[in-house]
Amino acid sequence: MASSSFGLTSQSKYDVFLSFRGEDTRDNFTSHLHAALCRKEIKTFIGEELNRGDEISPAILKAIEGSKITFKDMPEKIQNWRAVWTEASNLSGRDSMTIRSEAQLVEVIVKDILEKLEKITIPKDFDGLIGLNSRIQKIKSLLCIGLPVFRIIGIWGMGGMGKTTIAGAIFNLISSEFEGKCFMANVREESEKVGGLVHLREQVLSEVLEENITIRTPDLPEYIRERLKRMKIFIVLDDVNKVRQLEYLTGGLDRFGPGSRIIVTTRDKRVLGNFGVPNTNIYKIKGLNYSELST
């Protein structure tokens, strides 16, 4: 999808400004696109119908200026996208008039918006920690997000090196690309409390599946296993110190669907190795500091 369809601004009150005119109004394609954006927690401002020659009200102008992405003159653009989509559908033997094509078009647009938001919302630094972005990019390259396979990554280093900060930053940047997600902090500490790993596993499953899950048996019920295998999932397990924690919270490495990713932060590299994480998937982190001015 051409990037010229979007305008990027420096303000951030809204993620997307969405305007429309012509046949596609609030009750048709725009409403479906808006609903899809909301489901992805993308803060969207829907502008009034703007026609050529109309005076833009101060409120609309302010909303445009306060949006990271401006999505203006929608039918024109929607019609162009739809024409391309129709041609692609015809070539693949699909019926371009079915609701499936329009639904897929919405999915393509939302994915494109998420990719652009990721690029323009990565801060230059985090609270003065120069060099954090370079570490984030290295770990993201290890994750290989585009590959439709399961992948587990380890972040290893001494306490106070910034492992949790980096894992959290990556989670915030890419978690919207996954169907289920969970950031489980302080696994070592939380597993020693009442309920221990049983409670932690319930928390992980509840967040991933977005419902209240209560499972007291050692093994997961088959219906839960089947759901997880069909989902693209992203889980961060922070401060792990025992292989048992990984075994209980993630199970076998084939538990999750294609494209799923797990990040484990730990002070003990042996935990990762004993769980089967190859050295090539382990990032050794050094302390974040203020001296890396060139990064």
Backbone torsions as a table, in degrees:
resi	resn	phi	psi	omega
1	MET	NA	131.1	-174.5
2	ALA	-65.9	135.1	-179.4
3	SER	-72.2	-17.3	179.3
4	SER	-66.6	-10.3	177.7
5	SER	-74.6	-7.4	-174.9
6	PHE	-126.0	152.6	171.7
7	GLY	-120.7	129.0	-177.1
8	LEU	-100.0	132.6	179.5
9	THR	-119.9	168.4	-175.7
10	SER	-91.3	-8.9	-178.9
11	GLN	-86.4	170.2	-173.9
12	SER	-147.2	27.8	176.7
13	LYS	-67.9	-37.7	176.1
14	TYR	-123.3	153.6	172.7
15	ASP	-78.6	-42.9	-174.5
16	VAL	-136.8	135.5	168.2
17	PHE	-102.9	122.9	-174.7
18	LEU	-119.2	115.7	176.3
19	SER	-118.9	168.3	-172.0
20	PHE	-157.0	157.2	170.7
21	ARG	-164.0	166.8	-178.9
22	GLY	83.8	-146.7	-173.4
23	GLU	-69.8	-35.1	-177.6
24	ASP	-84.8	98.2	-179.1
25	THR	-111.2	-168.6	-176.2
26	ARG	-55.1	-33.5	-173.9
27	ASP	-87.2	1.2	-176.5
28	ASN	-122.7	-123.1	-172.7
29	PHE	-60.5	-41.9	-177.2
30	THR	-59.3	-38.7	-179.3
31	SER	-65.3	-37.6	178.2
32	HIS	-68.0	-41.2	178.9
33	LEU	-65.2	-43.3	179.5
34	HIS	-61.6	-43.3	179.5
35	ALA	-62.6	-40.0	179.6
36	ALA	-66.5	-38.6	177.4
37	LEU	-64.8	-41.6	179.3
38	CYS	-64.7	-38.3	178.9
39	ARG	-62.8	-29.3	178.1
40	LYS	-89.2	8.6	179.3
41	GLU	61.1	35.3	175.4
42	ILE	-95.3	115.1	-175.7
43	LYS	-70.8	114.1	-171.2
44	THR	-121.9	135.4	173.5
45	PHE	-105.9	121.6	176.7
46	ILE	-93.9	115.9	-180.0
47	GLY	-79.4	161.5	174.8
48	GLU	-67.6	165.3	-178.2
49	GLU	-65.1	121.5	-176.6
50	LEU	-110.0	118.9	176.7
51	ASN	-109.3	156.1	178.5
52	ARG	-58.7	135.0	179.5
53	GLY	93.2	-16.4	178.9
54	ASP	-72.1	144.7	175.4
55	GLU	-81.3	129.3	179.9
56	ILE	-82.3	124.6	-178.1
57	SER	-67.7	154.4	178.5
58	PRO	-56.1	-36.5	-179.4
59	ALA	-65.5	-42.7	178.7
60	ILE	-66.7	-42.9	179.6
61	LEU	-61.0	-40.8	178.4
62	LYS	-64.0	-39.5	179.2
63	ALA	-65.6	-39.6	178.3
64	ILE	-62.6	-46.6	-178.9
65	GLU	-66.9	-25.2	-178.8
66	GLY	-96.3	19.5	-180.0
67	SER	-115.0	141.0	177.7
68	LYS	-68.6	-37.8	179.5
69	ILE	-128.2	128.1	175.3
70	THR	-103.2	126.9	-173.8
71	PHE	-116.2	75.1	-169.4
72	LYS	-98.5	164.4	177.3
73	ASP	52.5	52.1	-175.5
74	MET	-56.8	-59.2	-165.5
75	PRO	-60.7	-43.0	174.5
76	GLU	-48.3	-53.8	-175.8
77	LYS	-67.7	-41.1	-179.7
78	ILE	-62.2	-41.2	179.7
79	GLN	-62.9	-39.3	178.4
80	ASN	-65.1	-45.1	178.6
81	TRP	-63.2	-41.1	-177.8
82	ARG	-64.9	-36.4	179.2
83	ALA	-64.1	-44.3	177.6
84	VAL	-64.3	-43.1	-179.6
85	TRP	-64.0	-39.8	178.5
86	THR	-62.2	-43.3	178.8
87	GLU	-62.8	-44.1	178.4
88	ALA	-62.6	-39.9	179.7
89	SER	-64.4	-41.4	-179.9
90	ASN	-64.9	-40.7	-179.7
91	LEU	-65.1	-32.8	-178.9
92	SER	-89.4	0.8	178.7
93	GLY	82.8	12.8	179.6
94	ARG	-90.2	154.1	176.1
95	ASP	-81.6	109.6	-175.6
96	SER	-69.4	-10.6	-177.7
97	MET	-91.5	-4.7	-178.0
98	THR	-79.1	160.0	-179.2
99	ILE	-65.2	-23.1	-177.8
100	ARG	-60.7	-40.5	-178.9
101	SER	-63.6	-44.4	179.7
102	GLU	-65.7	-38.9	178.0
103	ALA	-64.0	-40.4	178.6
104	GLN	-68.6	-34.9	176.7
105	LEU	-62.4	-43.1	176.1
106	VAL	-58.9	-43.6	-179.4
107	GLU	-61.1	-41.3	179.4
108	VAL	-63.8	-44.3	-179.0
109	ILE	-64.6	-45.1	-179.6
110	VAL	-62.6	-41.6	178.5
111	LYS	-61.5	-41.5	179.3
112	ASP	-64.1	-40.5	178.2
113	ILE	-64.3	-43.6	179.2
114	LEU	-60.2	-40.8	179.2
115	GLU	-64.3	-39.9	179.6
116	LYS	-70.3	-39.3	177.5
117	LEU	-62.5	-38.8	179.4
118	GLU	-62.1	-41.1	-177.4
119	LYS	-68.8	-36.0	-173.3
120	ILE	-95.6	-6.4	-178.7
121	THR	-108.4	3.3	174.8
122	ILE	-73.1	114.5	-178.6
123	PRO	-68.0	156.4	179.7
124	LYS	-71.3	-28.2	173.5
125	ASP	-156.3	164.6	179.2
126	PHE	-116.4	107.0	178.7
127	ASP	50.5	38.9	176.1
128	GLY	83.2	0.9	-179.1
129	LEU	-81.2	81.2	179.9
130	ILE	-63.6	134.3	179.3
131	GLY	104.2	-10.2	179.7
132	LEU	-64.2	-40.4	-178.2
133	ASN	-62.0	-37.6	179.8
134	SER	-64.6	-36.7	177.1
135	ARG	-68.6	-40.7	177.6
136	ILE	-59.1	-45.0	-178.8
137	GLN	-64.3	-37.3	178.7
138	LYS	-65.4	-42.7	-179.7
139	ILE	-70.1	-38.2	176.2
140	LYS	-60.2	-37.3	178.3
141	SER	-65.9	-33.3	176.7
142	LEU	-69.5	-31.4	-179.0
143	LEU	-68.3	-27.8	179.5
144	CYS	49.3	58.3	-172.9
145	ILE	-54.4	-33.7	-175.6
146	GLY	-74.4	-14.3	-177.2
147	LEU	-81.3	133.3	-177.5
148	PRO	-84.2	47.4	179.1
149	VAL	-128.9	164.3	175.1
150	PHE	-79.6	143.0	-179.2
151	ARG	-148.4	135.3	177.7
152	ILE	-119.6	133.8	-176.6
153	ILE	-121.9	139.3	176.6
154	GLY	-109.3	138.7	171.7
155	ILE	-114.6	114.8	-170.3
156	TRP	-120.1	138.7	176.9
157	GLY	171.0	170.2	-179.9
158	MET	-66.9	161.9	177.6
159	GLY	-62.9	145.0	178.8
160	GLY	82.8	8.2	-178.0
161	MET	-88.7	-8.0	178.4
162	GLY	99.7	16.5	-178.7
163	LYS	-60.0	-47.4	-178.7
164	THR	-65.1	-40.0	179.4
165	THR	-60.5	-45.6	-179.2
166	ILE	-67.6	-45.4	179.5
167	ALA	-60.8	-40.3	178.7
168	GLY	-65.8	-39.2	178.6
169	ALA	-63.9	-43.2	179.0
170	ILE	-65.5	-41.7	178.5
171	PHE	-58.4	-44.9	-179.8
172	ASN	-65.7	-30.8	-176.8
173	LEU	-77.8	-38.0	-169.8
174	ILE	-118.7	-5.6	-173.7
175	SER	-62.9	-25.4	-179.2
176	SER	-67.0	-13.7	-179.6
177	GLU	-83.5	-3.3	-174.8
178	PHE	-113.5	153.3	-179.3
179	GLU	-76.3	-34.2	177.7
180	GLY	-133.7	143.7	-176.2
181	LYS	-151.6	154.9	178.1
182	CYS	-161.7	132.3	171.2
183	PHE	-110.1	108.6	-178.8
184	MET	-103.6	104.6	-177.3
185	ALA	-85.6	153.9	171.8
186	ASN	53.6	49.7	-178.8
187	VAL	-59.2	-43.5	-178.7
188	ARG	-57.7	-48.4	-178.2
189	GLU	-70.5	-44.3	-176.3
190	GLU	-68.4	-31.0	-178.6
191	SER	-70.3	-15.4	179.8
192	GLU	-91.6	-5.0	179.6
193	LYS	-83.9	174.6	178.0
194	VAL	-60.0	131.7	-177.6
195	GLY	96.2	-34.0	173.7
196	GLY	48.5	-132.5	-175.5
197	LEU	-66.7	-29.3	178.2
198	VAL	-61.6	-45.7	-180.0
199	HIS	-67.4	-40.7	179.6
200	LEU	-63.4	-41.4	179.3
201	ARG	-63.5	-39.3	177.3
202	GLU	-63.3	-38.0	177.8
203	GLN	-64.5	-45.4	179.5
204	VAL	-60.3	-50.1	-178.5
205	LEU	-64.5	-38.9	-179.4
206	SER	-63.5	-41.0	179.6
207	GLU	-72.0	-42.2	-179.3
208	VAL	-63.9	-45.2	-176.6
209	LEU	-90.1	-4.9	178.0
210	GLU	55.9	45.2	174.4
211	GLU	-158.3	163.1	-177.8
212	ASN	-77.1	113.2	-177.9
213	ILE	-110.0	128.8	175.6
214	THR	-127.7	113.1	-179.4
215	ILE	-135.3	116.5	-178.0
216	ARG	-100.6	-12.2	-178.6
217	THR	-80.5	153.5	-179.8
218	PRO	-60.6	-39.0	-178.5
219	ASP	-98.4	149.9	177.9
220	LEU	-77.1	143.7	174.1
221	PRO	-60.3	151.4	-175.8
222	GLU	-60.7	-37.8	-177.4
223	TYR	-66.5	-30.8	175.4
224	ILE	-70.1	-43.3	179.0
225	ARG	-58.4	-44.5	-178.3
226	GLU	-65.0	-39.1	178.0
227	ARG	-63.9	-43.8	-179.3
228	LEU	-64.0	-37.0	-179.8
229	LYS	-67.6	-21.3	-179.9
230	ARG	-93.1	-3.9	-173.8
231	MET	-108.7	145.2	171.8
232	LYS	-90.1	111.6	-166.5
233	ILE	-121.3	145.6	175.7
234	PHE	-128.3	118.9	-179.0
235	ILE	-127.7	134.8	171.2
236	VAL	-112.5	123.6	175.8
237	LEU	-110.9	109.4	-171.3
238	ASP	-97.8	133.8	176.6
239	ASP	60.6	60.0	177.0
240	VAL	-90.0	138.2	179.9
241	ASN	-130.5	1.8	178.7
242	LYS	-140.4	141.7	177.2
243	VAL	-61.0	-34.7	-179.5
244	ARG	-57.0	-35.5	179.0
245	GLN	-63.9	-42.7	178.8
246	LEU	-67.9	-41.8	179.9
247	GLU	-61.3	-41.5	-175.8
248	TYR	-77.0	-38.1	-174.9
249	LEU	-84.9	-23.9	-179.1
250	THR	-117.6	-24.2	-177.6
251	GLY	71.2	-156.8	177.2
252	GLY	-65.1	155.5	-177.3
253	LEU	-71.0	-3.9	177.7
254	ASP	-101.8	14.0	-175.5
255	ARG	-71.3	-32.5	-172.0
256	PHE	-104.2	162.8	-175.3
257	GLY	-73.7	170.0	178.9
258	PRO	-57.1	139.7	179.5
259	GLY	87.8	-3.8	-179.2
260	SER	-71.3	151.6	-179.2
261	ARG	-137.1	142.7	174.0
262	ILE	-129.5	133.4	172.7
263	ILE	-114.0	131.0	178.4
264	VAL	-120.1	125.4	172.7
265	THR	-103.8	139.0	-176.5
266	THR	-156.8	155.9	173.5
267	ARG	-91.8	-10.7	-174.3
268	ASP	-119.8	107.0	-177.9
269	LYS	-63.6	-28.3	-178.3
270	ARG	-62.3	-30.3	177.9
271	VAL	-60.2	-43.3	-179.5
272	LEU	-67.2	-46.1	-179.4
273	GLY	-62.6	-42.5	-179.7
274	ASN	-68.4	-21.2	177.1
275	PHE	-88.4	-5.7	176.6
276	GLY	98.6	11.8	178.0
277	VAL	-79.5	119.5	-178.5
278	PRO	-68.5	154.7	179.9
279	ASN	-58.1	-31.5	-179.9
280	THR	-67.2	-17.4	179.4
281	ASN	-102.0	11.5	-178.8
282	ILE	-112.7	127.0	178.6
283	TYR	-105.4	118.0	177.4
284	LYS	-86.1	119.6	-174.9
285	ILE	-99.9	137.7	172.9
286	LYS	-104.0	165.3	-175.1
287	GLY	-59.9	140.0	172.6
288	LEU	-75.6	137.3	-179.2
289	ASN	-146.5	-177.6	-176.2
290	TYR	-101.1	5.6	-173.6
291	SER	-94.4	-7.9	-176.3
292	GLU	-87.0	62.1	-173.2
293	LEU	-69.5	-17.2	-177.6
294	SER	-87.4	-7.1	-176.2
295	THR	-94.4	NA	NA
